[in-house]
Amino acid sequence: MSRHSLVEGLGWLGSFLVILAYALSSLGYLETETWVYQLMNLVGALGVGLITFLRKAYQGFVLNLVWAIVAVIGLIRLTL
């Protein structure tokens, strides 16, 4: 597998995870105060953030960086 394919795959996985987390929480199937929800958002934001950074789409990168930070804060709050 080439580096390009791997990065593309991570970007698509990230998009899928963020959309899935949002959909599941909006439809009442997943609580936002859970590890699963926060991890889906963190991994998703990192995947999308990687591809936007490499493509020099810095607005999307900043958005996903903030999204990842919020997910990390959510995970920290769950451990306290």
The 8 nearest C-alpha neighbors of each residue, nearest first, counted from 0:
[[1, 4, 2, 5, 3, 6, 8, 7],
 [0, 2, 4, 3, 5, 6, 7, 8],
 [1, 3, 5, 4, 6, 0, 7, 8],
 [2, 4, 6, 1, 5, 7, 0, 8],
 [5, 3, 7, 1, 2, 6, 8, 0],
 [4, 6, 8, 2, 7, 3, 9, 1],
 [5, 7, 9, 3, 8, 4, 2, 10],
 [8, 6, 4, 10, 5, 9, 3, 11],
 [7, 9, 5, 11, 6, 10, 4, 12],
 [10, 8, 12, 46, 6, 7, 11, 13],
 [11, 9, 47, 46, 13, 7, 8, 12],
 [10, 12, 14, 8, 13, 9, 15, 7],
 [13, 11, 9, 15, 10, 14, 8, 16],
 [43, 14, 12, 46, 10, 47, 16, 11],
 [13, 15, 11, 17, 12, 16, 43, 47],
 [14, 16, 12, 18, 13, 17, 19, 11],
 [17, 15, 19, 43, 13, 39, 18, 14],
 [18, 16, 43, 20, 40, 14, 19, 15],
 [17, 19, 21, 15, 16, 20, 22, 14],
 [18, 20, 16, 22, 21, 17, 15, 23],
 [21, 19, 17, 23, 18, 22, 36, 16],
 [22, 20, 18, 24, 19, 23, 25, 17],
 [23, 21, 19, 25, 24, 20, 26, 18],
 [24, 22, 28, 29, 26, 20, 25, 21],
 [23, 25, 29, 27, 21, 26, 22, 28],
 [26, 24, 22, 27, 23, 21, 28, 29],
 [25, 27, 23, 24, 28, 22, 29, 21],
 [26, 28, 24, 25, 29, 23, 30, 22],
 [29, 27, 23, 26, 24, 30, 25, 22],
 [30, 28, 24, 23, 27, 31, 36, 20],
 [29, 31, 32, 24, 33, 28, 27, 36],
 [30, 32, 33, 36, 24, 29, 37, 34],
 [31, 33, 30, 34, 36, 77, 73, 37],
 [34, 32, 35, 36, 31, 30, 37, 77],
 [33, 35, 37, 36, 38, 74, 32, 77],
 [36, 34, 38, 33, 37, 39, 29, 31],
 [37, 35, 39, 33, 38, 34, 31, 20],
 [36, 38, 40, 70, 34, 39, 35, 41],
 [39, 37, 41, 35, 40, 36, 34, 42],
 [40, 38, 36, 42, 37, 16, 41, 43],
 [39, 41, 43, 37, 17, 38, 42, 44],
 [42, 40, 67, 38, 44, 70, 43, 39],
 [43, 41, 45, 39, 44, 40, 38, 46],
 [13, 42, 44, 40, 16, 17, 46, 41],
 [43, 45, 63, 41, 47, 67, 46, 42],
 [44, 46, 48, 42, 43, 47, 49, 41],
 [47, 45, 13, 10, 9, 43, 49, 48],
 [46, 48, 10, 13, 44, 50, 49, 45],
 [49, 47, 60, 45, 63, 51, 46, 50],
 [50, 48, 52, 46, 47, 51, 45, 53],
 [49, 51, 53, 47, 52, 10, 48, 54],
 [50, 52, 56, 54, 48, 60, 53, 49],
 [53, 51, 55, 49, 54, 50, 60, 56],
 [52, 54, 50, 55, 51, 49, 56, 48],
 [55, 53, 51, 52, 56, 50, 57, 49],
 [54, 56, 52, 53, 57, 51, 60, 50],
 [57, 55, 51, 54, 58, 59, 52, 60],
 [56, 58, 60, 59, 55, 52, 61, 51],
 [59, 57, 61, 60, 56, 62, 51, 55],
 [60, 58, 62, 57, 61, 56, 51, 63],
 [59, 61, 57, 48, 63, 51, 58, 62],
 [62, 60, 64, 58, 63, 59, 57, 65],
 [63, 61, 59, 65, 60, 64, 66, 58],
 [64, 62, 66, 44, 48, 60, 65, 61],
 [63, 65, 61, 67, 66, 62, 60, 68],
 [64, 66, 68, 63, 62, 67, 69, 61],
 [67, 65, 63, 69, 64, 68, 44, 62],
 [66, 68, 41, 70, 64, 44, 65, 69],
 [69, 67, 65, 71, 70, 66, 72, 64],
 [68, 70, 72, 66, 67, 71, 73, 65],
 [71, 69, 73, 67, 37, 41, 68, 72],
 [72, 70, 74, 68, 73, 69, 75, 67],
 [73, 71, 75, 69, 70, 74, 76, 68],
 [74, 72, 70, 76, 71, 75, 69, 77],
 [73, 75, 71, 77, 76, 72, 70, 37],
 [76, 74, 72, 78, 77, 73, 71, 79],
 [75, 77, 73, 79, 74, 78, 72, 71],
 [76, 78, 74, 75, 79, 73, 32, 33],
 [77, 79, 75, 76, 74, 73, 34, 72],
 [78, 76, 77, 75, 74, 73, 72, 32]]
